[in-house]
């Protein structure tokens, strides 16, 4: 597989992970925590797949293979890191939504 294809795979998959994380957040805001967990699992799966590709590239470079650092590669890394950060923050926000939801139910 060409390096450019790998890079576009990073971009697409990390974008999907980020989108699934935001779908989880939307579901949690709507009170559908089961749906939110499903989206969280999908986001996590995509994130892990993408992280494995990044790790493979790092290992290849560590073994002496020349991996070109292009603007496209930097863009892919940016997508990956922002999707990971979004996923982690969204998981915390969903946790807080669940706690507030439980407290509200207990007060009724």
Secondary structure in CASP SS format (residue, H / E / C, confidence):
PFRMAT SS
TARGET T0000
AUTHOR 0000-0000-0000
METHOD secondary structure of the structure
MODEL  1
X C 1.00
X C 1.00
X H 1.00
X H 1.00
X H 1.00
X H 1.00
X H 1.00
X H 1.00
X H 1.00
X H 1.00
X H 1.00
X H 1.00
X H 1.00
X H 1.00
X H 1.00
X H 1.00
X H 1.00
X H 1.00
X H 1.00
X H 1.00
X H 1.00
X H 1.00
X H 1.00
X H 1.00
X H 1.00
X H 1.00
X H 1.00
X H 1.00
X H 1.00
X C 1.00
X C 1.00
X C 1.00
X H 1.00
X H 1.00
X H 1.00
X H 1.00
X H 1.00
X H 1.00
X H 1.00
X H 1.00
X H 1.00
X H 1.00
X H 1.00
X H 1.00
X H 1.00
X H 1.00
X H 1.00
X H 1.00
X H 1.00
X H 1.00
X H 1.00
X H 1.00
X H 1.00
X H 1.00
X H 1.00
X H 1.00
X H 1.00
X H 1.00
X H 1.00
X H 1.00
X H 1.00
X H 1.00
X C 1.00
X C 1.00
X C 1.00
X C 1.00
X C 1.00
X C 1.00
X C 1.00
X C 1.00
X H 1.00
X H 1.00
X H 1.00
X H 1.00
X H 1.00
X H 1.00
X H 1.00
X H 1.00
X H 1.00
X H 1.00
X H 1.00
X H 1.00
X H 1.00
X H 1.00
X H 1.00
X H 1.00
X H 1.00
X H 1.00
X H 1.00
X H 1.00
X H 1.00
X H 1.00
X H 1.00
X H 1.00
X H 1.00
X H 1.00
X H 1.00
X H 1.00
X H 1.00
X H 1.00
X H 1.00
X H 1.00
X H 1.00
X H 1.00
X H 1.00
X H 1.00
X H 1.00
X C 1.00
END
